[in-house]
Amino acid sequence: MNYCANIHHDSASIIDDMKGDQSWRIFRIISEFTEGFDRLSGICDGISIFGSARLKSSNPYYLKTIEIAKLLAEHDFTIITGGGPGVMEAANKGASLKNKTTVGLNIELPQEQEPNPYQSVSLDFRYFFVRKVMFVRYSIGYVGMPGGFGTLDEFFESLTLMQTHKIYPMPLILFGSEFWGGLLEWIQTTLVQYEVISVEDLDYIKITDDPQEVLSIMLEHRAWKQEQRLKGQKHNDELAI
C-alpha cells in the first residue's frame, strides 16, 4: 500500500480542498498561466502596487496610494494590483480616475479577498505562485505600501529575484518611512553584520514618503528601460543583416 500517496492526498484536501488527482491540478496550473499570458500580453510599463487589504478608505496610506496611482497613470504607466480591497482598491481606483488601464490579479482566499470594482482588466487565480509570475512578468517597478505577510512576501520575492539576477533590476520602492523604517534598519544592521547579504543588495531598495519621488524614480527607470530596448532592437537588426 502506498502510504505516501495517501498522506499527500490528505494534506492537499486540508490545505487546498481540490478534487481529482495531481494530473488535473497540473492542467489547472497550466490554464492559469495561459490565461494570464494571453490577457496581459498587451500590458506595457506596468507598476505593481502592493499593500494591505485591511486598510480602510480613511487611512492616510489609502489616500496616498490613490495619489501615487493617479500620478503614475497620468504618465501612462499601467497600474497592477492584487485586485482586492484596501491598498489594492486604492491603487486601482487612482488609475481608474484617470481613465487608464488598471489590472487586478485576484486570488481565491477564504477571507479578505473580494475583487474591488475599479479593475479594467481582472483575472482570477487559485495559485499564488502563478499570480506572482504575472506581477514579475508585466511590471517594470514595484511600490510597497504598508502591508502584512502578503506584502512582505511579495517584497522579498522580488528582492530575491533581483539579487540572484533572475530578473533585471527594477525600482523597489517602500512607501512610508515610519512603517518600513524598522525593517530596513534590521536589514542594514543584523543581516549585513551577519554577512548573510551584501551591502550592495541594499541598493535595490528605496524608502520614501513623497509620491512625486515615486513618479520620478519610475520615469527615470522607464527611460533607461526604453534605451535598453532600443539597444536590443539595434543589435537584432545588425544580426539580421
N, C-alpha and C positions, 0 to 999 in steps of 0.2 A: 504493500500500500504506500502511495506517495504522500507522506505526511507533510512535506514541504509545500506541495501544491495546495493542500487544504489550508495550511497556515496563511499562505499568500492570498488565497481566495477570501478567507475570513477577514483578514486585515483590510483588504480592499473594500469589502462590503461595509465595514465600520467607517472607514475614512471617506470613501468616495461614493458608496451606495450605488455602484454601477452594475448593471445586469449584463450577462453574457460573458464570454471568455476574453482572453487577452488579445486575440486576433481582432475582434471587433473594436476594442479600445484603440488599437493601432490605427484602424481606419478612421476613427473619430478624430484622433490627433492629426492625421494627415489632412482630413477635411477642414479642420480649423486653420491649419497652415495655408491650405489652398485658398480658402475664402478670404483670409486676411491679406494674402499677397494680391489677389485679384481686386479686392475692394479698395486697397490702399495704393495701388500701383501708380496712381496719378498724383499722389501727395509729394510735394516738394517743399524743402525748407521748413520741416516740422520742428516745433519746440514742444517737448513733453513737460507738462507741469504736474508735479506730484504733490500730495499733501493729504491731510486727514479728511476722512469722510464725516467726522464728528463736529467740525467747526460750524457754528451757526452763521446765518447771514448777517448777524450783528457783530460778529467777531472782527476786529481790526484786520486780521490777516485774510479773512474772506474778502473784505473790501479792497485790500491791497492786491489780491490775486486778480480781481476784476480789472483793476487799473493796469496791472502788468500785461494781462491778456489783451486788453484794448490797445495798448501801445504796440505790442508785437503784431497784432492783426493789422493795425494801421500801416505797418511796414511790410505787409504781405507775407508774414510768417503764418504757417498753419498751426493752430493750437491742438495738441493731442493730450488727452487725459484718460484716466481710468473710467470715466463715464458716470461715476456715482455722485452722491451729494457732497456737501461741504466744499472743500477747496476745489475739487474736480468740477463741481457745478459752477463755482465762481469763475473758473478759467474758461469753461465752455460758454458761459454767459457773456463774459467780456468780449470774446471773439464774435459771438453772435450779434452783439450790439453794434458791431462794425460790419455786419453782413458778410463775414468771412467764413471760410470753411473751418469747421471745428469738429474734431474727431473724438469719439468716445469709445474706448476699448473696455467694454463692460465685462465683469467677471461674475459667475454664479457663486454666491455666498449664502450661508444660512442666515446671516444678519448683515445689516448696514447697507449692502449694495443694492440700491434701486436706481435705475437709469434716470439721469436728470433730463429735463426737456429741452436742453439747449444744444443738442448734438445734431449737426447736419449730416454726419456720417457716423453710423452706430453699428458696432459689431459686438457679438456676444461670445465669450469664451468660457470654457469649463476648466481649462488648464492654465495655471499661472505661467508656466514656462513658455507656452506658445504666445501668450499675451506679451511677455517680456521681449520676445524676439521682435514683435511688431513695434514696440517702443524703440528698440535699438535700431531696427532697420530703417525707420522712417523719420528719425529725429537727427537734427544737427546740433542740438543743445538741450540741456536739462535744467529745469528750475525746481528746486526742492523747497516747498513751503513747509511750515510746521506740520508734523505728522507723527504717526506711531510706527509700529513694527513694519507695516507695509511700505511706508515711505522710506524707512531705514533700509529695508531690503532692496528697494529699487535704487537708492543712492549707492549702497555698497556694491550692488551688482554692476552698475555702470562704471563705478570707480575701478573695480577689479578688472573689467574688460579693457579699460584704457591702460591700466598699469601693466597688464600682461600682453598688451599690443594685439588684442583680438579685434579691436575696433580702432578707428582713427580717433585721435584726441578731439574732444569737443568741450565746450564750456559746461561745467557742472557748478551751478550757482545755488548756494543755500541762502534763502531769503529770510532775514530775521536774526540779527546778531545775538539778541537776548535769548532766543530759543536755541540756536545752534552753537553759541559760543563755547559752552561747556564741553560739547562733543569734540569740537575742533581742538580745544586745549588738551583734552585727553589724547587725541591722536598725535598732536605736536610733541607732547611730553612722553607719556607712557610708551606708545608704540615706537616712537623714534628712539627713546632711551634703551628699550629692549632690543632695538635693531631688527624688529620684525617688518619694518618698512624703511624706505629710504627717505631722506629729507626732500628729495626731488619729487616724490609722489604727492607732496602737498601742493605742488604747482597746479594740479588738476582741479583744486577746489578753490572757490571764491565765495566769500560771505559778504553780503551787502544788505542795506536797508533802503536802498534807493531804486525805485522802479526804472528811472532813467538810466542808471548804470547797467541794469539788466539788459535794456534795449541796446545800449552802446556796445556791450560785450557781444551780444548776438549779431549785431550788424557787422562788427569787425570780423567775427568768425565767418559769417556768410561771405564776405568779400574775399577772405582767404580761401574758403571752400570753392568759390567760383573760379578763382585763379588756378587752383589745383585741377579743377575740371577742364579748364581751357588747356592747361599743360598736357593733361592726359589725352585730350582730343587731338592736339597737335602732334603728340607722339604717335598716336594711332594712324593719323593721316600720313605721317612720314614713313611708317612701316608699310602702308598700303601702296606707296609709290614704287 
